[in-house]
Amino acid sequence: MSKQLLRDSLAVRRLLEVNLSELKDDVIAINRVTKVVKGGKNLSFSALVVVGDSHGHAGFGMGKAREVPMAIKKAIEQAKKNLIKLNLKGTSIPHQVIGNYGSAQVLLKPASEGTGVIAGGPVRKVMQVAGIHNVLTKSLGTSNPHNVVKATFAALLSLKDAAHVAETRSKTVDEIRGRDPREAVGTV
C-alpha cells in the first residue's frame, strides 16, 4: 500500500458507532523537537498515540505542543478521528498480510488460540488496543515508530474477510476456501 493510498483511506472520516468511554489509548513515542530561530531555540514535544476499543476498532494520531501532556491530548483527539473498523477472525486476523510504509515493512500472520501477541514495540501496542490477542508479527526494515505504526495500519486496512472476497469474485465462500459445494450440503 503506497503512502498516498494510506493517507486517502485514513482521510475519509467515517463515523463509527464506538463507545468513547471504552476507548483505551497508549503512547508509543514522545520526541523532543527543537526549532532554531533568531532568538535561540524553541523547544516542543511531539507524541505518537494509538487508540482502540479492544473490539476491532483502532486509530493512531500525532500531536505537537510545548508540553508533553498537551501533545498527548492532541494526539489522542486526532487518533479518535482516525478510527477504523478492522476485519478480524475471532481474536486473530483472517490471513497473512504485509504492510508497507516508506522503508518500514510489517508482516502479520494469524495464530492459533492461546499463542498471544508475538510482536515488539509499536506493533504490540497497536495489536493490544485493537483487540487482536493471537497474532505473529515481524517488523522488517526501519525501526522508526511512526513508519512502523503506519505500515501496521496499512496491513490492517488490507485485511479482507472471506465473504467480501467471495462477493468480488462472484463465488460462494465455500468455493473460495477450496471446499466442494456438494460437501457443504452433505449430498456426497
Z-matrix of the N, CA and C atoms (Angstrom, degrees):
N
C 1 1.446
C 2 1.526 1 107.95
N 3 1.307 2 116.36 1 127.78
C 4 1.457 3 119.91 2 -177.44
C 5 1.527 4 110.52 3 -78.80
N 6 1.316 5 114.86 4 167.55
C 7 1.466 6 120.16 5 -179.98
C 8 1.522 7 110.44 6 -60.50
N 9 1.329 8 116.63 7 -41.54
C 10 1.461 9 119.99 8 -177.42
C 11 1.522 10 111.13 9 -66.33
N 12 1.339 11 118.30 10 -40.63
C 13 1.462 12 120.64 11 178.13
C 14 1.520 13 111.15 12 -63.54
N 15 1.327 14 117.15 13 -40.51
C 16 1.461 15 120.43 14 178.31
C 17 1.521 16 110.16 15 -64.65
N 18 1.311 17 116.87 16 -44.01
C 19 1.467 18 120.01 17 178.45
C 20 1.525 19 110.76 18 -61.54
N 21 1.337 20 116.42 19 -43.48
C 22 1.465 21 119.79 20 -179.05
C 23 1.517 22 112.08 21 -64.95
N 24 1.331 23 117.18 22 -41.21
C 25 1.462 24 119.80 23 -178.24
C 26 1.523 25 111.45 24 -70.00
N 27 1.323 26 117.60 25 -32.83
C 28 1.463 27 120.00 26 177.07
C 29 1.519 28 112.04 27 -83.00
N 30 1.335 29 117.61 28 -21.55
C 31 1.462 30 120.45 29 -178.04
C 32 1.523 31 111.85 30 -74.91
N 33 1.316 32 117.53 31 -23.35
C 34 1.458 33 120.44 32 179.17
C 35 1.521 34 107.50 33 -73.74
N 36 1.305 35 116.19 34 114.82
C 37 1.461 36 120.79 35 -178.25
C 38 1.521 37 108.94 36 -82.92
N 39 1.318 38 115.40 37 109.68
C 40 1.457 39 121.00 38 177.21
C 41 1.513 40 107.53 39 -105.66
N 42 1.309 41 116.71 40 129.34
C 43 1.458 42 119.97 41 176.20
C 44 1.520 43 108.15 42 -81.20
N 45 1.310 44 116.43 43 114.19
C 46 1.456 45 121.58 44 -179.43
C 47 1.518 46 109.20 45 -102.40
N 48 1.330 47 115.76 46 144.13
C 49 1.461 48 120.65 47 177.40
C 50 1.524 49 108.23 48 -81.21
N 51 1.324 50 115.84 49 79.60
C 52 1.456 51 121.88 50 -178.95
C 53 1.516 52 107.90 51 -117.96
N 54 1.324 53 115.83 52 132.18
C 55 1.456 54 120.55 53 175.86
C 56 1.525 55 108.30 54 -74.36
N 57 1.330 56 116.85 55 114.19
C 58 1.462 57 120.40 56 -175.02
C 59 1.522 58 112.40 57 -64.99
N 60 1.331 59 117.37 58 -22.73
C 61 1.463 60 119.16 59 178.66
C 62 1.529 61 111.76 60 -74.39
N 63 1.351 62 118.02 61 -19.97
C 64 1.462 63 121.64 62 179.12
C 65 1.524 64 113.18 63 -85.64
N 66 1.330 65 117.49 64 -11.66
C 67 1.455 66 120.45 65 -175.84
C 68 1.528 67 111.21 66 -69.37
N 69 1.337 68 114.03 67 133.15
C 70 1.462 69 120.98 68 174.76
C 71 1.522 70 107.46 69 -110.47
N 72 1.331 71 116.17 70 142.94
C 73 1.458 72 119.18 71 177.31
C 74 1.512 73 109.19 72 -119.46
N 75 1.311 74 115.43 73 151.83
C 76 1.454 75 121.70 74 -179.25
C 77 1.532 76 108.62 75 -142.03
N 78 1.308 77 116.45 76 125.49
C 79 1.462 78 121.74 77 179.93
C 80 1.521 79 108.62 78 -80.88
N 81 1.322 80 116.72 79 126.07
C 82 1.461 81 121.50 80 -179.68
C 83 1.526 82 110.99 81 -94.03
N 84 1.335 83 116.37 82 -47.04
C 85 1.456 84 119.08 83 -176.76
C 86 1.518 85 110.71 84 -149.77
N 87 1.319 86 115.11 85 143.46
C 88 1.465 87 121.77 86 172.38
C 89 1.521 88 106.66 87 -127.37
N 90 1.319 89 115.90 88 125.21
C 91 1.464 90 121.09 89 -179.50
C 92 1.519 91 110.22 90 -116.83
N 93 1.312 92 116.02 91 140.99
C 94 1.459 93 120.83 92 172.62
C 95 1.524 94 107.13 93 -90.13
N 96 1.311 95 116.60 94 125.17
C 97 1.457 96 121.92 95 -175.67
C 98 1.523 97 107.86 96 -116.94
N 99 1.316 98 116.62 97 133.04
C 100 1.455 99 121.61 98 179.26
C 101 1.517 100 109.52 99 -120.64
N 102 1.327 101 115.06 100 129.88
C 103 1.457 102 121.02 101 176.19
C 104 1.526 103 107.42 102 -111.79
N 105 1.317 104 117.51 103 124.24
C 106 1.464 105 121.65 104 -179.59
C 107 1.526 106 108.15 105 -87.65
N 108 1.327 107 115.13 106 121.35
C 109 1.460 108 121.24 107 178.81
C 110 1.520 109 108.75 108 -123.28
N 111 1.331 110 116.89 109 179.84
C 112 1.457 111 122.70 110 -175.35
C 113 1.536 112 111.79 111 -58.73
N 114 1.319 113 116.95 112 -39.38
C 115 1.451 114 120.53 113 -176.72
C 116 1.514 115 114.91 114 -86.68
N 117 1.307 116 118.85 115 -2.26
C 118 1.460 117 121.33 116 -178.09
C 119 1.516 118 111.43 117 143.78
N 120 1.330 119 114.95 118 -136.94
C 121 1.461 120 119.52 119 -178.20
C 122 1.519 121 109.45 120 -122.11
N 123 1.337 122 116.08 121 133.40
C 124 1.462 123 121.42 122 174.41
C 125 1.515 124 108.11 123 -97.67
N 126 1.315 125 116.66 124 121.97
C 127 1.462 126 122.46 125 -178.31
C 128 1.523 127 109.65 126 -99.17
N 129 1.343 128 116.93 127 131.42
C 130 1.468 129 121.47 128 174.46
C 131 1.519 130 108.37 129 -144.83
N 132 1.326 131 115.36 130 174.04
C 133 1.466 132 121.14 131 -177.71
C 134 1.517 133 109.50 132 -127.75
N 135 1.319 134 116.00 133 142.71
C 136 1.467 135 120.77 134 173.90
C 137 1.527 136 107.90 135 -119.24
N 138 1.333 137 115.37 136 142.68
C 139 1.463 138 120.83 137 -177.28
C 140 1.523 139 109.81 138 -127.92
N 141 1.323 140 115.46 139 143.37
C 142 1.461 141 123.34 140 174.60
C 143 1.523 142 107.42 141 -117.20
N 144 1.348 143 116.48 142 122.97
C 145 1.461 144 121.91 143 -172.55
C 146 1.524 145 109.07 144 -132.18
N 147 1.347 146 116.52 145 142.74
C 148 1.462 147 121.50 146 169.95
C 149 1.523 148 108.77 147 -112.94
N 150 1.343 149 115.03 148 146.12
C 151 1.458 150 122.13 149 -178.38
C 152 1.514 151 107.83 150 -131.15
N 153 1.338 152 117.52 151 140.88
C 154 1.463 153 121.24 152 177.37
C 155 1.508 154 111.23 153 -162.59
N 156 1.335 155 115.46 154 166.94
C 157 1.466 156 120.46 155 -178.97
C 158 1.522 157 112.87 156 -110.99
N 159 1.314 158 118.73 157 7.86
C 160 1.473 159 124.57 158 -178.92
C 161 1.526 160 112.95 159 63.68
N 162 1.338 161 118.15 160 16.07
C 163 1.461 162 122.28 161 178.05
C 164 1.527 163 111.01 162 -129.21
N 165 1.336 164 117.90 163 29.39
C 166 1.454 165 120.42 164 175.45
C 167 1.512 166 114.83 165 96.76
N 168 1.326 167 118.78 166 12.29
C 169 1.457 168 121.93 167 174.89
C 170 1.524 169 107.75 168 -118.48
N 171 1.337 170 116.77 169 134.11
C 172 1.460 171 120.77 170 179.38
C 173 1.521 172 109.39 171 -152.82
N 174 1.331 173 114.91 172 157.40
C 175 1.450 174 121.27 173 177.28
C 176 1.519 175 109.45 174 -160.54
N 177 1.322 176 116.36 175 161.55
C 178 1.459 177 120.02 176 177.38
C 179 1.517 178 108.91 177 -132.18
N 180 1.335 179 115.20 178 156.08
C 181 1.451 180 119.74 179 179.94
C 182 1.515 181 110.77 180 -152.16
N 183 1.335 182 114.46 181 158.87
C 184 1.453 183 121.08 182 178.25
C 185 1.520 184 108.47 183 -125.38
N 186 1.331 185 116.17 184 139.34
C 187 1.448 186 121.15 185 178.89
C 188 1.513 187 110.23 186 -135.46
N 189 1.331 188 115.59 187 153.37
C 190 1.455 189 120.50 188 -178.45
C 191 1.518 190 108.32 189 -139.45
N 192 1.347 191 116.76 190 131.71
C 193 1.458 192 121.12 191 -179.81
C 194 1.521 193 109.86 192 -159.19
N 195 1.327 194 115.14 193 174.79
C 196 1.467 195 120.86 194 -179.22
C 197 1.526 196 111.87 195 -72.44
N 198 1.352 197 116.89 196 -29.74
C 199 1.466 198 121.29 197 178.96
C 200 1.525 199 109.59 198 -117.38
N 201 1.326 200 115.95 199 154.16
C 202 1.463 201 121.46 200 -178.08
C 203 1.536 202 111.95 201 -63.27
N 204 1.355 203 120.41 202 -46.92
C 205 1.474 204 118.93 203 -178.74
C 206 1.531 205 113.65 204 -60.34
N 207 1.333 206 116.65 205 -36.95
C 208 1.465 207 119.36 206 178.51
C 209 1.528 208 110.92 207 -68.72
N 210 1.325 209 117.18 208 -37.32
C 211 1.468 210 120.60 209 178.16
C 212 1.521 211 110.03 210 -64.57
N 213 1.331 212 116.78 211 -41.47
C 214 1.472 213 120.44 212 179.16
C 215 1.526 214 110.20 213 -66.20
N 216 1.316 215 117.03 214 -41.21
C 217 1.475 216 121.02 215 179.78
C 218 1.532 217 110.56 216 -62.03
N 219 1.339 218 117.16 217 -44.43
C 220 1.466 219 120.78 218 177.88
C 221 1.531 220 111.31 219 -62.38
N 222 1.327 221 116.43 220 -40.82
C 223 1.467 222 120.65 221 -179.58
C 224 1.530 223 110.50 222 -65.41
N 225 1.332 224 117.54 223 -39.93
C 226 1.468 225 120.97 224 178.89
C 227 1.524 226 110.33 225 -63.81
N 228 1.325 227 117.05 226 -42.65
C 229 1.469 228 120.33 227 179.47
C 230 1.535 229 110.70 228 -62.63
N 231 1.333 230 117.30 229 -41.54
C 232 1.468 231 119.73 230 178.28
C 233 1.522 232 110.83 231 -67.57
N 234 1.332 233 117.35 232 -37.99
C 235 1.465 234 120.62 233 179.89
C 236 1.528 235 110.90 234 -64.50
N 237 1.329 236 117.91 235 -36.72
C 238 1.469 237 121.01 236 178.18
C 239 1.517 238 111.12 237 -65.36
N 240 1.337 239 116.97 238 -31.71
C 241 1.465 240 120.81 239 177.53
C 242 1.521 241 111.56 240 -74.14
N 243 1.348 242 117.70 241 -24.85
C 244 1.466 243 122.44 242 -176.61
C 245 1.523 244 113.07 243 -99.47
N 246 1.326 245 118.80 244 20.54
C 247 1.467 246 120.72 245 -179.35
C 248 1.523 247 110.66 246 -63.83
N 249 1.334 248 115.31 247 137.83
C 250 1.466 249 120.65 248 176.62
C 251 1.527 250 108.69 249 -127.53
N 252 1.326 251 115.64 250 155.87
C 253 1.465 252 122.72 251 175.74
C 254 1.511 253 107.39 252 -94.48
N 255 1.344 254 116.38 253 129.73
C 256 1.458 255 121.63 254 -177.25
C 257 1.524 256 110.43 255 -102.39
N 258 1.332 257 116.36 256 145.80
C 259 1.465 258 121.73 257 174.40
C 260 1.518 259 108.22 258 -87.05
N 261 1.326 260 116.32 259 103.92
C 262 1.453 261 121.26 260 -179.43
C 263 1.520 262 110.16 261 -110.99
N 264 1.318 263 115.43 262 160.84
C 265 1.456 264 121.96 263 175.59
C 266 1.520 265 106.45 264 -124.20
N 267 1.321 266 116.06 265 92.86
C 268 1.454 267 120.78 266 -174.92
C 269 1.514 268 109.92 267 69.85
N 270 1.325 269 116.30 268 -122.22
C 271 1.466 270 120.35 269 178.93
C 272 1.520 271 111.47 270 -104.02
N 273 1.342 272 117.27 271 13.53
C 274 1.455 273 121.54 272 179.49
C 275 1.526 274 109.09 273 -129.39
N 276 1.317 275 116.06 274 -168.84
C 277 1.457 276 121.06 275 178.15
C 278 1.522 277 108.79 276 -104.77
N 279 1.343 278 118.80 277 156.04
C 280 1.466 279 119.92 278 -174.88
C 281 1.527 280 115.53 279 -71.10
N 282 1.323 281 118.34 280 -31.24
C 283 1.464 282 119.80 281 -176.72
C 284 1.518 283 110.17 282 -155.85
N 285 1.326 284 115.92 283 168.76
C 286 1.467 285 121.84 284 178.71
C 287 1.517 286 109.49 285 -72.87
N 288 1.324 287 115.89 286 142.53
C 289 1.458 288 119.90 287 -178.53
C 290 1.532 289 109.00 288 -152.20
N 291 1.335 290 115.15 289 150.12
C 292 1.471 291 121.38 290 175.37
C 293 1.519 292 107.62 291 -118.82
N 294 1.332 293 115.72 292 130.35
C 295 1.459 294 121.00 293 176.84
C 296 1.513 295 110.23 294 -110.15
N 297 1.323 296 116.40 295 138.61
C 298 1.460 297 122.04 296 -179.85
C 299 1.512 298 109.95 297 -122.11
N 300 1.309 299 115.88 298 140.92
C 301 1.459 300 121.64 299 168.97
C 302 1.519 301 106.77 300 -154.49
N 303 1.312 302 116.76 301 117.00
C 304 1.459 303 120.37 302 -176.05
C 305 1.519 304 109.25 303 61.42
N 306 1.324 305 116.78 304 -128.74
C 307 1.461 306 119.88 305 178.83
C 308 1.527 307 111.54 306 -98.55
N 309 1.331 308 116.92 307 10.97
C 310 1.471 309 120.62 308 177.94
C 311 1.523 310 109.60 309 -95.36
N 312 1.316 311 115.68 310 137.84
C 313 1.460 312 122.96 311 174.01
C 314 1.512 313 107.53 312 -129.79
N 315 1.340 314 115.67 313 137.01
C 316 1.456 315 120.65 314 177.56
C 317 1.521 316 108.06 315 -128.63
N 318 1.336 317 116.03 316 124.87
C 319 1.459 318 123.10 317 177.65
C 320 1.525 319 107.85 318 -100.24
N 321 1.334 320 116.59 319 126.67
C 322 1.467 321 122.44 320 176.84
C 323 1.520 322 108.37 321 -118.46
N 324 1.344 323 116.71 322 128.71
C 325 1.464 324 121.70 323 179.02
C 326 1.524 325 109.03 324 -125.86
N 327 1.317 326 117.75 325 137.97
C 328 1.468 327 119.15 326 175.92
C 329 1.519 328 110.70 327 -67.00
N 330 1.329 329 115.59 328 150.76
C 331 1.462 330 120.82 329 -179.21
C 332 1.520 331 108.85 330 -132.83
N 333 1.324 332 115.96 331 156.57
C 334 1.457 333 120.44 332 -179.65
C 335 1.526 334 110.25 333 -74.73
N 336 1.318 335 114.88 334 164.28
C 337 1.458 336 121.88 335 -178.26
C 338 1.532 337 110.66 336 -58.43
N 339 1.313 338 116.90 337 133.83
C 340 1.452 339 121.87 338 178.38
C 341 1.517 340 114.39 339 94.34
N 342 1.325 341 118.14 340 -4.03
C 343 1.461 342 121.10 341 -179.32
C 344 1.521 343 111.32 342 -71.81
N 345 1.315 344 116.40 343 -42.32
C 346 1.461 345 121.01 344 -177.13
C 347 1.513 346 110.78 345 91.26
N 348 1.324 347 114.87 346 -176.32
C 349 1.462 348 120.84 347 179.70
C 350 1.520 349 108.07 348 -93.84
N 351 1.332 350 115.60 349 108.18
C 352 1.461 351 121.44 350 177.05
C 353 1.523 352 105.58 351 -98.10
N 354 1.325 353 115.44 352 91.65
C 355 1.459 354 121.03 353 -176.92
C 356 1.513 355 108.53 354 -155.64
N 357 1.300 356 115.55 355 163.77
C 358 1.448 357 119.98 356 179.16
C 359 1.512 358 111.88 357 -125.15
N 360 1.312 359 116.13 358 145.80
C 361 1.453 360 123.01 359 171.25
C 362 1.511 361 115.28 360 57.28
N 363 1.341 362 116.75 361 -125.47
C 364 1.462 363 120.87 362 -174.06
C 365 1.536 364 113.94 363 -61.94
N 366 1.318 365 117.55 364 -35.51
C 367 1.463 366 120.23 365 -178.40
C 368 1.524 367 110.32 366 -65.16
N 369 1.327 368 117.98 367 -40.05
C 370 1.465 369 122.22 368 178.63
C 371 1.525 370 110.73 369 -59.59
N 372 1.330 371 117.23 370 -44.57
C 373 1.462 372 120.53 371 -178.52
C 374 1.517 373 111.65 372 -65.59
N 375 1.331 374 117.33 373 -37.64
C 376 1.466 375 120.52 374 176.68
C 377 1.525 376 110.47 375 -64.21
N 378 1.327 377 117.10 376 -44.57
C 379 1.466 378 120.94 377 179.97
C 380 1.529 379 111.63 378 -63.53
N 381 1.318 380 117.19 379 -39.19
C 382 1.461 381 120.47 380 -178.39
C 383 1.521 382 111.89 381 -66.93
N 384 1.337 383 118.16 382 -44.74
C 385 1.466 384 118.57 383 -178.91
C 386 1.525 385 111.80 384 -73.61
N 387 1.343 386 117.64 385 -24.02
C 388 1.467 387 120.75 386 179.31
C 389 1.522 388 112.20 387 -79.45
N 390 1.327 389 117.99 388 -19.12
C 391 1.461 390 120.49 389 -179.57
C 392 1.511 391 113.57 390 91.57
N 393 1.320 392 117.63 391 19.90
C 394 1.463 393 121.80 392 176.73
C 395 1.525 394 106.52 393 -92.06
N 396 1.342 395 117.00 394 113.62
C 397 1.458 396 121.47 395 -172.91
C 398 1.529 397 113.78 396 -101.72
N 399 1.331 398 118.63 397 -17.83
C 400 1.464 399 122.32 398 -177.69
C 401 1.525 400 108.89 399 -133.19
N 402 1.318 401 115.93 400 101.64
C 403 1.460 402 119.92 401 -178.45
C 404 1.524 403 108.75 402 -157.88
N 405 1.336 404 115.61 403 147.18
C 406 1.461 405 122.55 404 173.59
C 407 1.520 406 107.18 405 -109.67
N 408 1.321 407 117.32 406 131.58
C 409 1.453 408 120.05 407 -178.60
C 410 1.518 409 110.24 408 -132.93
N 411 1.325 410 114.50 409 158.02
C 412 1.453 411 121.17 410 174.09
C 413 1.516 412 107.13 411 -145.53
N 414 1.323 413 115.53 412 125.20
C 415 1.456 414 120.68 413 177.71
C 416 1.523 415 108.09 414 -93.73
N 417 1.321 416 116.30 415 120.21
C 418 1.454 417 122.59 416 -178.58
C 419 1.522 418 109.50 417 -111.83
N 420 1.289 419 117.58 418 150.84
C 421 1.460 420 120.05 419 178.53
C 422 1.514 421 111.47 420 84.19
N 423 1.317 422 116.03 421 -139.11
C 424 1.450 423 121.51 422 -173.55
C 425 1.532 424 111.95 423 -70.13
N 426 1.330 425 115.87 424 155.71
C 427 1.457 426 120.44 425 177.35
C 428 1.524 427 110.78 426 -106.56
N 429 1.331 428 117.76 427 12.91
C 430 1.460 429 122.51 428 177.15
C 431 1.528 430 108.66 429 -60.78
N 432 1.357 431 118.88 430 119.15
C 433 1.462 432 120.24 431 -173.83
C 434 1.528 433 113.86 432 -59.87
N 435 1.325 434 118.13 433 -35.06
C 436 1.463 435 120.62 434 -179.66
C 437 1.529 436 110.45 435 -63.24
N 438 1.332 437 116.82 436 -48.27
C 439 1.460 438 120.12 437 -178.83
C 440 1.522 439 111.92 438 -70.27
N 441 1.340 440 118.00 439 -34.09
C 442 1.464 441 120.79 440 178.76
C 443 1.528 442 110.16 441 -65.84
N 444 1.326 443 117.39 442 -42.56
C 445 1.472 444 120.50 443 178.44
C 446 1.525 445 110.42 444 -64.21
N 447 1.324 446 117.21 445 -42.77
C 448 1.469 447 120.18 446 179.64
C 449 1.524 448 111.06 447 -66.42
N 450 1.333 449 118.24 448 -37.08
C 451 1.466 450 120.91 449 176.32
C 452 1.527 451 110.55 450 -66.86
N 453 1.340 452 117.38 451 -37.20
C 454 1.465 453 120.88 452 177.75
C 455 1.517 454 110.36 453 -64.05
N 456 1.323 455 117.50 454 -43.89
C 457 1.466 456 120.06 455 178.67
C 458 1.526 457 111.16 456 -68.52
N 459 1.329 458 117.93 457 -32.96
C 460 1.466 459 120.16 458 174.84
C 461 1.518 460 109.97 459 -62.11
N 462 1.339 461 116.97 460 -40.77
C 463 1.464 462 120.66 461 178.18
C 464 1.527 463 110.59 462 -67.23
N 465 1.327 464 117.59 463 -43.94
C 466 1.468 465 120.80 464 -179.18
C 467 1.524 466 111.89 465 -66.16
N 468 1.337 467 117.03 466 -33.53
C 469 1.463 468 120.12 467 177.89
C 470 1.525 469 112.07 468 -70.26
N 471 1.333 470 117.95 469 -25.04
C 472 1.461 471 120.41 470 -178.12
C 473 1.530 472 112.75 471 -90.15
N 474 1.334 473 118.20 472 3.36
C 475 1.473 474 120.55 473 175.77
C 476 1.522 475 109.69 474 -71.21
N 477 1.322 476 114.98 475 136.51
C 478 1.461 477 120.78 476 179.46
C 479 1.521 478 108.91 477 -127.26
N 480 1.322 479 116.61 478 144.75
C 481 1.461 480 119.40 479 175.46
C 482 1.520 481 109.16 480 -91.99
N 483 1.320 482 116.51 481 162.36
C 484 1.467 483 122.35 482 -174.70
C 485 1.525 484 111.93 483 -62.23
N 486 1.324 485 118.02 484 -36.62
C 487 1.463 486 121.05 485 -179.16
C 488 1.527 487 111.06 486 -64.72
N 489 1.324 488 117.75 487 -39.69
C 490 1.459 489 121.14 488 179.86
C 491 1.525 490 110.75 489 -67.50
N 492 1.327 491 117.15 490 -42.76
C 493 1.468 492 121.08 491 179.18
C 494 1.522 493 110.39 492 -64.82
N 495 1.334 494 117.14 493 -42.01
C 496 1.466 495 121.10 494 178.91
C 497 1.522 496 110.79 495 -62.66
N 498 1.319 497 116.96 496 -39.60
C 499 1.458 498 120.52 497 -179.81
C 500 1.520 499 111.43 498 -66.35
N 501 1.341 500 117.60 499 -41.89
C 502 1.460 501 119.81 500 -179.84
C 503 1.527 502 111.81 501 -69.39
N 504 1.328 503 118.16 502 -27.52
C 505 1.466 504 121.33 503 179.09
C 506 1.515 505 112.90 504 -94.74
N 507 1.322 506 118.34 505 1.73
C 508 1.477 507 123.74 506 -179.29
C 509 1.522 508 110.95 507 57.68
N 510 1.314 509 116.46 508 44.94
C 511 1.452 510 122.11 509 177.83
C 512 1.520 511 108.71 510 -131.66
N 513 1.330 512 115.42 511 174.57
C 514 1.455 513 119.76 512 175.59
C 515 1.529 514 109.54 513 -89.74
N 516 1.316 515 115.58 514 164.96
C 517 1.459 516 120.32 515 179.82
C 518 1.524 517 110.37 516 -64.11
N 519 1.342 518 117.32 517 -36.92
C 520 1.466 519 120.43 518 179.39
C 521 1.523 520 111.36 519 -65.26
N 522 1.337 521 117.54 520 -37.93
C 523 1.465 522 119.80 521 177.40
C 524 1.527 523 111.20 522 -65.76
N 525 1.312 524 117.23 523 -36.52
C 526 1.461 525 121.31 524 179.15
C 527 1.533 526 110.17 525 -66.44
N 528 1.320 527 116.16 526 -39.58
C 529 1.464 528 120.35 527 -178.71
C 530 1.524 529 112.78 528 -79.14
N 531 1.336 530 117.67 529 -5.04
C 532 1.457 531 120.85 530 176.44
C 533 1.513 532 114.07 531 89.27
N 534 1.326 533 116.99 532 14.43
C 535 1.463 534 119.62 533 178.81
C 536 1.526 535 109.56 534 -94.33
N 537 1.308 536 114.75 535 150.31
C 538 1.452 537 120.31 536 175.43
C 539 1.524 538 108.32 537 -76.04
N 540 1.349 539 119.02 538 128.89
C 541 1.463 540 120.68 539 -178.05
C 542 1.530 541 112.98 540 -59.52
N 543 1.343 542 117.22 541 -28.11
C 544 1.483 543 119.34 542 179.47
C 545 1.525 544 111.03 543 -70.42
N 546 1.354 545 117.60 544 -30.03
C 547 1.450 546 119.48 545 178.09
C 548 1.522 547 111.86 546 -69.16
N 549 1.329 548 116.27 547 -33.28
C 550 1.451 549 120.49 548 -179.66
C 551 1.525 550 110.50 549 -66.07
N 552 1.335 551 116.46 550 -36.05
C 553 1.468 552 120.59 551 -179.84
C 554 1.535 553 110.09 552 -77.96
N 555 1.306 554 117.33 553 -30.39
C 556 1.471 555 122.10 554 179.70
C 557 1.521 556 113.10 555 92.32
N 558 1.363 557 117.36 556 25.43
C 559 1.470 558 120.47 557 -179.05
C 560 1.527 559 111.90 558 -89.70
N 561 1.307 560 118.52 559 -5.00
C 562 1.473 561 120.59 560 -176.16
C 563 1.501 562 111.01 561 -86.12
